Amino acid sequence: MFRSLMAISLALTATTALSGEPAPAAISAGETRPKQILMISFDGAHDNKLWKRSRDIARRANAHFTYFLSCATLIPRERASDYKAPGIKAGRSNIGFAQTVDEVATRLDNIWSAHEEGHEIASHTCGHFDGKDWTKDQWLTEFESFDRGLAGAWKDNGLGDREPQGWADFVTSGITGFRAPYLSAPDSLYDAEREHGYRYDASLVTHDPAPPRKEDGLIRFGLPLIPEGPENRRIIAMDYNLFIRHSGGIDHPSKGDEFAERSYKAFKTAFETQYNGDRMPLQIGLHFVTMNGGAYWAAMERLVAEVCPKPDVACVTYSEALEMLGKDGGAKSGTGEM
């Protein structure tokens, strides 16, 4: 997984956009302040131990998370040839495949349980390839592979008798969001997302926490750059980027506590800046990998436990955030705002 993520830093420089949003008008005296929205998301969503851990965290803190699922993890290695990414030989995936059917069965149980608990399942493609040079049609091919792989996951793995009632409807209408691997998002991706019917994309990077913006019918979220470390240098609010900064992408579990403390302070400062200020929605992204001894999961868990139970904080999914903002579909095309 580390190797598959190593291109993120370069991909971010080359293919993501920085988008700022104006601050909302000041709230008048006596007017109720909006809840502070915090969106925690996970890319990949494969490790079953981390599925359990994340669901337990959410349950304790009254939080909902968004899981950007990579569907190669629903295909056992013996059936790897069932998947073919655009321009890539069949049976290849940057994140590998499941080891066994039993592993897939547990993962499917986690996906469905998370869905029933109010979490959101969204798409992160299947094989985690960098689609910066893909055409719209190639992106659509990958979207179709994701839909087909998820829809048939139970039956294709000989688990048809265990498929939950409502699974087909969930796959058809419940997957409304997308995040590109490596946050690599060319214009062809946005064209494909619109045609495919995705409601939102979460592949942007913004200079500060900002509300989503709507462009030609597609709502676009961006992970913010937040101050971090002794010099408060900005960094994308995502675990992998912290991993690169802290240890150059080399795992150092012995320094896990130090890196966890730094990350927690960065997350908490970013949260408090909005909570005590304009209350812009804040996003933090993680992967289903415990880098540097689990430092970044520990920092996230500490933040969630502290802030999500607050009555004026809403730790919600991307779709729930859109409902709370109350402006889905209300923006003019091309305004750059919701």
C-alpha angles and dihedrals in degrees: 000000000000091000091049090054099045094095094060097095093054093040091053092054093049105038115022127087128223111224127181126197128204118253116256119256115277115270114248122237111281094016115127115248117232119251116266107252118215120184118194116188137180126210120212098011095203113122107089092206089057091046088059093042094050093047090050091050091051094047093053094046100039090242136143122211136197118232116201099204126209106209097206083081088069092058118079115227091249089064096041092121089068087078126067122174120208110282092359129108114259115266096032126123132165090222099040124231138276116289099219143004089247089059090051091048092054091047092051090050089052093049093051094043091050090050091052091048091059100262121134127241114204134169129271093168121253112270102026096238123163105253098186090122098037121118123230090261091052091052089049090052090054091047089052090050089053093049093046093046093050095043093052099035097110098043095039089057095047092256099113093126089059098050108124120240106257096031093118092052090046091055093044100046108009101067103078104143138065140192121191119232110257086010083272103160121166122179089261089066093056091048090051093047091054092049093046091051103245112161098209144010123212101191102104129101120217129195092233135008105290140172116260117269129218123225122180093332098316120107113218126202125191132204107232131235107240131189113258140173133012092313095041092233112175121251135171109272093244131110097235093056089051089049091055093047096045101044109003091252092301114124113243107175091172089068094046096112092051093049092044091055092049092048094046091052090050093048094044093047091050089049095047092047089061097034091055094036136032095338095228112176111269124213129196122183130203138171130229089256126096101223121189094011094313093302096147096045089049091052092048093047091051092051094046092049091052103042110024096070091057111112093228095050125082117197098193146152123265091257092049090050090055091052091049092049087054095208104099105140093004100104128092115247113268097009092119090226138084 
